[in-house]
Amino acid sequence: MKIKKDDIVKIISGKDKNKTGKVLKAFPAKDQVIVENVNIKKKHQKANKGGKKGQIIEKTYPVHVSNVAFIDPKTKSSTKIGKKLVKDKFVRVSKKSGTVLN
């Protein structure tokens, strides 16, 4: 998975199409990411015995990586990410501008 935490991404399909946001958390095993202010759902929370009242909470749910496109910081447009060998180490590189991302 080439999308990582703190990357700026654009949603390319689904109910939140064309929204952009920062990746808050990545789940490489599931190929999913949580994007800021995207895929928000309302969850009903039951009242606890401790005296807390029941309430409706807005929670951000994960989005599959295939529905997300990386935004190049230099060109401000969506691009793919590649790998390049620099000083015996692989780094992430933007395909459009060629800038190193790490």
Secondary structure in CASP SS format (residue, H / E / C, confidence):
PFRMAT SS
TARGET T0000
AUTHOR 0000-0000-0000
METHOD secondary structure of the structure
MODEL  1
M C 1.00
K C 1.00
I C 1.00
K C 1.00
K C 1.00
D C 1.00
D C 1.00
I E 1.00
V E 1.00
K E 1.00
I E 1.00
I C 1.00
S C 1.00
G C 1.00
K C 1.00
D C 1.00
K C 1.00
N C 1.00
K C 1.00
T E 1.00
G E 1.00
K E 1.00
V E 1.00
L E 1.00
K E 1.00
A E 1.00
F E 1.00
P C 1.00
A C 1.00
K C 1.00
D C 1.00
Q E 1.00
V E 1.00
I E 1.00
V E 1.00
E C 1.00
N C 1.00
V C 1.00
N C 1.00
I E 1.00
K E 1.00
K E 1.00
K E 1.00
H E 1.00
Q E 1.00
K C 1.00
A C 1.00
N C 1.00
K C 1.00
G C 1.00
G C 1.00
K C 1.00
K C 1.00
G C 1.00
Q E 1.00
I E 1.00
I E 1.00
E E 1.00
K E 1.00
T E 1.00
Y C 1.00
P C 1.00
V E 1.00
H E 1.00
V H 1.00
S H 1.00
N H 1.00
V E 1.00
A E 1.00
F E 1.00
I E 1.00
D C 1.00
P C 1.00
K C 1.00
T C 1.00
K C 1.00
S C 1.00
S E 1.00
T E 1.00
K C 1.00
I E 1.00
G E 1.00
K E 1.00
K E 1.00
L E 1.00
V E 1.00
K C 1.00
D C 1.00
K E 1.00
F E 1.00
V E 1.00
R E 1.00
V E 1.00
S E 1.00
K C 1.00
K C 1.00
S C 1.00
G C 1.00
T C 1.00
V E 1.00
L C 1.00
N C 1.00
END
